[in-house]
């Protein structure tokens, strides 16, 4: 053999091969950590037909993993029980704990991706929070279930399998935090819960899914356009408490009561879920202006659920010094405002953030 080829041959033979879960070789599959937080996916009912009236957050993470032995074929999986709650009980403190642990794990060379099991009530909010503060381009996939683990045709096991498959795939790399349920892959920014009880509840109503899981194939068809994860300017590593931001809801014959109460409580920000194009009534617009005069940040969102909230349309946002939410729904606008307030109180800067994230 020609001696000049020997170093190249040795390099090929001796180099470690790191393959992700979708590779067909017999080499090592991806290392995935499942961070469990509770929810219906970890719920249990009295009978196999109990799909209403079950108890959420009762099954520990290892039992969830053991219930899907097929996971061993697609990834090296281990679990951590970060906390165990029904997701309507989610708090800012839980978010900080989860995000900090996720960031710790994603720095490790032996972690290729993370799956977060979560209750569906606030799943979209946790996903968007992580989308803003996760400092890695490794896949982070949020997954839940609409039926408890004890139910006939429980959706949790297949959802968990698909989430691990996506988290271990090269296709998911760099696409931000993803929500994987019902064989669909959605962006954390765009997805929302649209039905109280059906398995296909999570949708991105106007912008659509990013991709699908079909069998063991992970297929993406579009990319998230807004800043996220590794490209985010936000850092919560040194933050122990998030700013206090609340939501006020608009409706016919609405009074000042809610906005005035929040202002009296000295919150840091108010997101107004307005009617139509995020519009407040004359009464509530004045209440919001009065709150802004006290230093409280105001973001106009819309209860409609789709579309852009236009700046300076029926409300003179420049005069009032309000921010508009772009296409973020009220619950996600609240999250971005909270995170923005950890960096600045300049409304022009915060408006820039709403147009970029």
N, C-alpha and C positions, 0 to 999 in steps of 0.2 A: 504493500500500500504506500502511496506517495505520502511522505512524512508531513507535507504541508496540510493534508486533510485530517491528520490525527487530532489536533486541538478542537476542530469543529465537531468531529465525531464524538469526542469526549464531552463537549459542551452539551450536545443533543442528548447523550445518554444519561448524563448526570444531573441535568436541570430538573428541578421539581416541577410537576405539572399540577396547576390549580385549575380545576374545571368547575364550572357552575352546574347547577342542577339539571339544566336542559341539555348538557352534552351527552352524547351517546356512548362515550368511552367508559371503560370500567374504572377509570381513575376517580379521585376524590370528588364527591359532590359538594355543594355549597354548605357552609355552616350558617344555620339560621337560628336566631334566638327569638322565642315567643315570649313577649311580655304580656302577661294576663292582667286584666283590670276588672273582670267580672262580666255582668250583663246577661242577656238571655242565652247567649252561646254557652254560658256556664250555669244555666238555670235548670231546674228540675220541677216536674209536676207529679201529681198524685197518681196519674195513670198515663198510658201511652197516647191517649186522646186528649190530654189536658194541654191545650194551647192558649187558654186564657185562665188567669188565676193561678199560674205557676209562681214559683219563687225564683227570682233571678239571683245570680252570683252565689251559687252554692257549690259548684263543682271546681275543684282545684286544677291548676294548669296541667299537672302531670296526668291527671285522669283524662283531660281533653286530648292530650297527645297520645295516650295509650289507646284511646277509642278510635284512632285513625292509624293503624299499623302500617298502612301504605306510605306514610310519611317517610319511613326509613328508606324507601326506594328512591326518593327524589332529593333528600337532604339529610344532613346530620343536624338533628333538631334537639335543642334543650330549652327548658322553660323557666321563667321566673314569675312569681306571683308578686307584682308590684303593689297592688291593692285589690280588694274584692268588694265591688259595689255595684248596685244598679245605677245605670249611667245618668239617670235624672238627678243623682246625688253628686255629680261631678262638680269639682270646685277648681278655682285657680291654683290652689296649693297642690292638688293632685296633678294638674297639668305640669307644673314646674317639676314635681318629683319624677313624672314619667319622662319628660323631655330631657332632663339632666341624665337620667339613667340611659336613655336611648343614645345620647351623645357620647357618653362614656363607652358604651359597647361598640358604637360605630367607629371609634378610634382604634379598636383592636384589630390586628391583622387576621385573627382567627374568626372574625365575624364578617360574613359576607352580606347579610341583610337582616332586617328585623320585621317580625309580624306582631301587631298589637291586637289582642282580642278585646272586644269592647261592646258595651250595650249600645243599642241602636238609637236611643233617644237623643243622645248628644254626640253620637259618633262623628258626624260631619264637622262639629266644632273642634273636637280633639284633633281630627285629621288636619284641619286648616291651621290650628295652633302649631302642630308639629311641622307643617309645611313652611311656616315662617321661621321657626327657631332651630330646626335640625341642621347641624353644620356638617353635612356629608352628602355625597352623591350616591352612596349605597342605597339600595331599595329599602323603603319603609312602607309596609302595607298594613292598613287597618282593616279588620274583619269582624263581623258580628253574625247574628242569626236572628230570624224572626220567630223561630220555634225553639222551645227549650230542648236540651240534649236528650230528655227522656221521651220526647214526642215521636209518634209515628211519622216517618218521613222528615225527621229533623234535618234542617238545612245547614246546621253548624259544621258537621264533619266534612261535607264536600266543600263548603266555603273555606274552611281551614286548610284543607288540602290544596285548593286553588291558590290561596294566599301565600302558602309556603312555596308553591311552584313559581309564582310571580316573583316573590322576594329572592328566590335563588336563580332567577333568569338574567342573562346579560341584557335582554331587551328592556328590563325595567330600570336599568342603571341610568341615573341622571334625570329621571322624569319626575322628580318630586315625590311627595307622599301620595300614595295611591289608596283607594278604597276598592276592595275586591269582594264582591258578593254576587250571587245569582249568575255566575259565569261572566260577569262584566267587570271591566276595569275602568274606574272613574278617577278624575283628578280631585284631590282634596279641596281645591278652591271651588270647583264647579258643582260638586255633588250635593244633593240634599235628600232628606227623607220625605217622600211624597205620599205615603199611605200609612195608616196607623198599624196595619196588620199583615199585609200581603208580602210574600217573599221577594217580589220585584220592586220593593219600595224605593230603593236608592237609585236616583237618576240625576243626570245633568240635563235639565229640561230643554234648554235651547241649544246648548253647545255640544251636547252628545257625549257618548262614551269615548274613552281613549282607545280601548281595545277589548278583546275577549280572551277567555280561556276556553279552549276546545280540546277535550281530551287532555293530553300533556303538552299541548302547544299554546304558547303565549304569543298573542298577535296584537301589535299596536298599529293604529291607523292614523293617529294625529298626535301632536305634542302639546304640552301646556305652554302657553305663550307668556305667562306672567312670571316674574321673579319668584324663586323659591329655594329652599334648603341651602345648598352650598353657595348660591349666588345671593342669598339674603344678607342684608346689612344688620340684622338683629342678632343680639347675643344675650342670652338669659343666664349665662354661667354664674354671674355674680349677683343675680337678682333673687331675693327671698320673698318678695311680695309684689304683686302686680297692681297697677293703678285700678281704682274703682270706677268701672264704667257700667252703666245701666241702660236699659231699653225702655222707651215710652212708646205706646201704641196709638196710632191714629184711627179714628172712626167718625161717623156722622154724629154731630152734637157733642164732640169731645170737649172737655173742659181743661182748665189749666192745672187741675188737681195733681196729676201724676208728675208733670214737669216741675211744678213748684215744690212738691214733696222731695223730689230728688235733689233739687237745688238747695233746699233747706238742710238736706243730709250731707251737703258739701261733697258730692261725688266729683270725680275728676273729669268725667265725660258722660254725655247722654247721646245715645243713638235714637233718633226719632224714626219709627217705622211708619212713614206717612202713607196717605192714600195716593192712588194714581202714581204720578211721577215724584213720589216722596213728599207730597205736599202736606203742610200743616194748615189747619184753619187759621183765620186771622187771630183768634184768641191764643192758640198754641204757638203760633209764630212769635207773638209778643212775649209769651212765657219763655220760649227758647232764647229770644234775644236778651231778656232779662237775666237768664241763667248765664249766657255768654258774657254779659257785662260783669258778672261775678267771677269770671275766670274759668268757667266750666266749658270744656270743648264740646262743640255740637256737630254731629254728623247726621245728615239727612239720608236715610235709606228708604226703602219702600216695602210695604207689606205685600205687594203684588207677586213678588218671587221671581220675576224675569225682567230683563231689560236694563238699560242704562238710566240712572238718575241724573238728569241734566242739570248742569250748573247754571245759575242765573236765568232760569226759565220763568216759572211763576213766583219764585222767591229770589230776591236780590241777595245772593249768597256773599258777594263781595262786600256789600254794605253791612250785612249782619255778621260777617266774619265766620260763616258756617263752612263746613266741609261736606262734600257729597260723596256717596259710597261707591260711585261707578256702578258695577253690576253685583256687588256683594249684598247678600241678604242681610237683614238686621243682626242676626246672631253672629255672622262672620264679620260684619262691619265692627261689631263690638270688640272682637278679638284683635283685629288689626289696629283699632284705636288704642286698645290697652298696650299693645306692643309698641306702637308708635310713641306713646307717651313715656315710655322708658328712655327715649332718646331726645325728644323735643316737645315743646308746646307751641311751636311756630305753625300756624294753620296752613301756610303756603307749603311748608315742608311736608306736613301731614297729608295735604291734598295730593302732592306728588306721589307719596307712598300709596295712596288709594288708586292712583292711575298706573302704578307699576306692579303691585302685588295682587 
